[in-house]
Amino acid sequence: MTGPTPTPASGHTSPTGRGEGGEGYNPSPIPSPVGVVVVAAGESRRMAGVDKIFTPLLGLPLIAHTVEAFEAYPSVGSLVLVLSRDRVELGYDLAQERGWRKVTICQGGPRRQDSVRLGLERLSEEKCSWVAVHDGARPCIGPLLSEGLLGRGITTAYETGAAVAAVPAKDTIKVVSRDGLVEATPPRATLWMVQTPQIFRYDLLLEAHRACQETVTDDASIVEVLGHRVKVFMGSYSNLKVTTPEDLIVAEAILRATKGIEATPHPGASASLRAEAPSPGSGPPLSHRERGKA
């Protein structure tokens, strides 16, 4: 991505001692192949009835921006796209249209962590030693991969077997009771907003998922529950997760900027949802080892 690189908010120190791809950064070679699980089996509860995963952004479904960023990355050997049961067929169709070669479609489970586990189990056939788990609703990842985000994450993960992308919190965070009363104000300098990709040794993450009985909100938490250390590496403020209709406007603006497309006045999220469906890709029909292989 062009433009200034993100820097920690006041009072924060980069967990790697370096800025985003900054001077002096010399990552270790990325082991190949790296496996990727893209989780997109959620219910889009905060999207006012809109299925965010297949919502068009710049003429492509949102999920296509996410998948194709990893599909094009040389060190990624295979990718499992986890979708809800009623979106699996749409996933097959999109994979055919776009000519995806590394992608396996997988049906998710009732919780996010169930979906990740199912994706990991499908990935086991590829015998990857490292795996990156990424939210399907973070479509602006492509330029960040080009800038070395994945390599930086794996280099960090070498130390503990687990590393997560994160950015320093910009806002003051309050701990609030169910009654709406402020109970505590943690020091902002210690707070980081965790993103994806989250990178792990494959065997460590699969073991953690199979052992964890608690419900958690990210994969790092599962590893932490089992007593493993997790290290943070610098993510990017542009690595937006689309959660509400307003986020679509921001994501589209980021994608336009990174792709060098001239900005136009955005009439609002509702217009973005009415964008045209993607045209078929130019790639040849896919060969597959099984029904789920795209």
Secondary structure by P-SEA (a helix, b strand, c coil): cccccccccccccccccccccccccccccccccbbbbbbccccccccccccccccccccccaaaaaaaaaaacccccbbbbbbcccaaaaaaaaaaaaccccbbbbbbcccaaaaaaaaaaaaccccccbbbbbbcccccaaaaaaacaaaaaaaaaccccbbbbbbccccccccccccccccccccccccccccccccccaaaaaaaaaccccccccaaaaaaaabbbbbbccccccccccccaaaaaaaaaaaaaaacccccccccaaaaaacccccccccccccccccccc
